[in-house]
Structure formats: C-alpha cells, structure tokens
Amino acid sequence: MSRLSSFTAAVGAAALFLTSTIGCTSSTDSSTAANADELFQQGPYEVGYREIAITYSDAASMEPRDLVLRVWYPAQSDSGAGPAQYSVAGIVDLPSPFALDAPPVTDDDNLPLTVHSHGNGADGLLAYPYGELMASHGWIFVAPNHTGNTVIDPLLGTADPSALVELNRPIDISAVIDELESGLVDDELEGKADTSRVFLFGHSLGGYTSFTGGGADVDFDALEADCEGVTSESCDVLADPNVEAAYRAGFGDPRVIAIAPQAPALIAITDSELAALGVPTMLMSGRLDQTTPQEEHAEPSWAGIDHPDDLWVEMPLGAHYSFVTICHDLDPEVLALLRPNAGEDGCGDAFIPTEEAIPVLGAYLLAFGRLHVLGETKWNPILTGPPLGNPGDFIVTVK
C-alpha cells in the first residue's frame, strides 16, 4: 500500500542532483554560503509526531468546536520511541520513514512555528513530508484537521456547507496559534513555539485559508449576491447575522508573517485585498491544474499580490494533486475511491512525478520560512536564483 520508500529515495536523488548542479551562493547574513542541498536533507533533530485534540468556541454560534491537530516537532535524541504510524481516516495506514511516536520534545525553546491548512475534504496528515522536513530542522509544524471538511466527513454525513467551511477555516488557524501560545496545558509542547512569527501555508482550499489568515478579507457582499434567488445550505448559512458579522470582521492574524498558498482556491477575495496583503507570499501552482485552474486562480492571485518579496513557483507539468502524496502513497483502488479525478489532475504519466515534485516544493517552503521567519537572508539567492530540481520542472518568477 505504501510507497514511502520510493519517496525517501527521491529525496536522496534530488539532493544528489543539486550537489552536482548548484554551486554555492553568497550570503548576506553569514560567512557560510547557503547550500541548497541542506533544504533537501533531514536536519539535525529527531522528528516527533503526535496528535492533539483542542476545543474552542466557533465564531458564529459560539458552540464548542473540536479540532484534531497533526503535530511534527523536534524531539530529543535517543529517546527510544518507536516509529510513528500514520492513519488517514482509518482507511489508509502509512509507515513513516523519519517520524517517531510521541518522543520527548527537544529542550530547545522559542522554536519557529509553521501551520498548514489541508485541501477541501482532505486531512492534515497529507502534509507529512513537509512536516517531517521542517521538524528535523527545528520547527514545530501543526496541521489541523478542519472539522466538517475532512476526508471522513462525507462518509459520516457530517460535512459542513461551503460557506461555513470557508468561515471556520481561517478561524481554526488563529485557534491553533492561540493554543500553541497559551494552551496545551501539561503537554510538553506548551510554551515551546514562537507564536509571534508564524509561517502559514496550505493546499487548494488551504490556499484560501492562507490568504485569509494572512490578512485578505472576503467580499461578503459578493457571496450574498451569488445567493440571490438561490436556495442552498450555504446560502442559509450566509443569511445568519452572526455568520455575516464574523465574515465582515475579517480573519487576518497579525502573528502570521509569511504565507505560501499552493494551488489556491481564490474565493471572493478581491484584487485590492490581495494587493493590501502585508506579508511576503510564495504562490505555488501547476499549469495543468484542473480543480483550481491556473488562469482562474493562480494567475489572478499573482496579478493581485504586491509585496516586494512575493515569489511564484510554477510546475509546467504540475497539477492539483502534485502537492500531496496521494499519487504515490495510495493504491489505485483507494485513490479512485477518494479522488476519482486524480488521474486527470496530477496522478499519471502526463504529470511531474510527485516523488520528484514534493521534495523540491518542501525545499522551497523551508527556504522561504527560514528567510522570512528566521531572517536568514542567505536563502534569498536560492529562492530567486535558478530553479531547484530537474531542469524545466520548475519556473520561478519574482516581483
């Protein structure tokens, strides 16, 4: 069922390729030049993995809202912990090549924090390659399951209407940061994260979450206009005065200081809101995307954002599912059940293999976080220089 061994081999192959093709680049903040190989290799920390349940009051009803957090973190060495076992919705079990099952957290404090938002009807666990990489380099990496919008919710009949999903998602992100800041009582992760400077990224609808969490407000009037003469659960949600108030209050969290939307769903976010984003944005997209077509989502996103440090990483042969591991982690029968359109949108011979794409995407994410969260300016030439990976697989555009 699992093809994680091939993914691990791909990471090594990518690092070997870069060793032979990319030279050292001068750094502006260190006597040691940035080396792109470092972005592809596991860092100096053991990787711990655990799941944490949190509860907060949602914005519309003030009822308790429960989230499950998938958390990767730097762990103490030689803990004796066994390997972590990942399970997606109880349907697919995957062994981890790097993560350990809930070992003690490193003694280091003030660890940088990344929060990931999964795609529509997906699972935070799908971020595991990024979580393992960043945790090994000293980051706490949290991927919440957005309750009501996970892979299991349609099977259980608990899926929320889209208007409620789009309301809850960015608020979930702030709740996660709050929990890392002042919650997690009696958990070893309590007080370990630097929540004042957060890197937020997400895939598909998680790209929408990234934009809104980073400070772009949703045009509620446009959502209302789309509901004129329409009867639907989402329109019923939007008619709730508490929902309207929550939307109009906005979602931007000032603790989010850099974002990276992947194949983003651009939902009711205007050009002016994108232009007003005050945080560096690394847009990531695939030109063959069918679910969030590039000309409808990525291109308008790039045209709208206007920060001098914005960056666009494109895959000419990438598509919607090029950002997650389902193409190589799931057996064809399971993939067809969960994502019937995957063969036309990233999983197939017409697309860049995800075993090759994801290590490069992870390298860009790690470098972007180290530049804009940790202030390591030596990574800027790597981010803005010749594209990483095999020639032609990636295109990088800067503002």
PyMOL commands that set and color helices and strands:
alter all, ss='L'
color gray80, all
select helices_A, chain A and resi 4-21+36-39+124-136+153-156+162-182+205-213+220-226+233-238+241-249+271-275+298-304+320-323+326-329+332-338+342-344+354-372+377-384
alter helices_A, ss='H'
color red, helices_A
select strands_A, chain A and resi 46-57+64-75+83-88+92-101+111-117+140-145+193-203+256-262+282-286+311-315+395-398
alter strands_A, ss='S'
color yellow, strands_A
deselect
rebuild
show_as cartoon
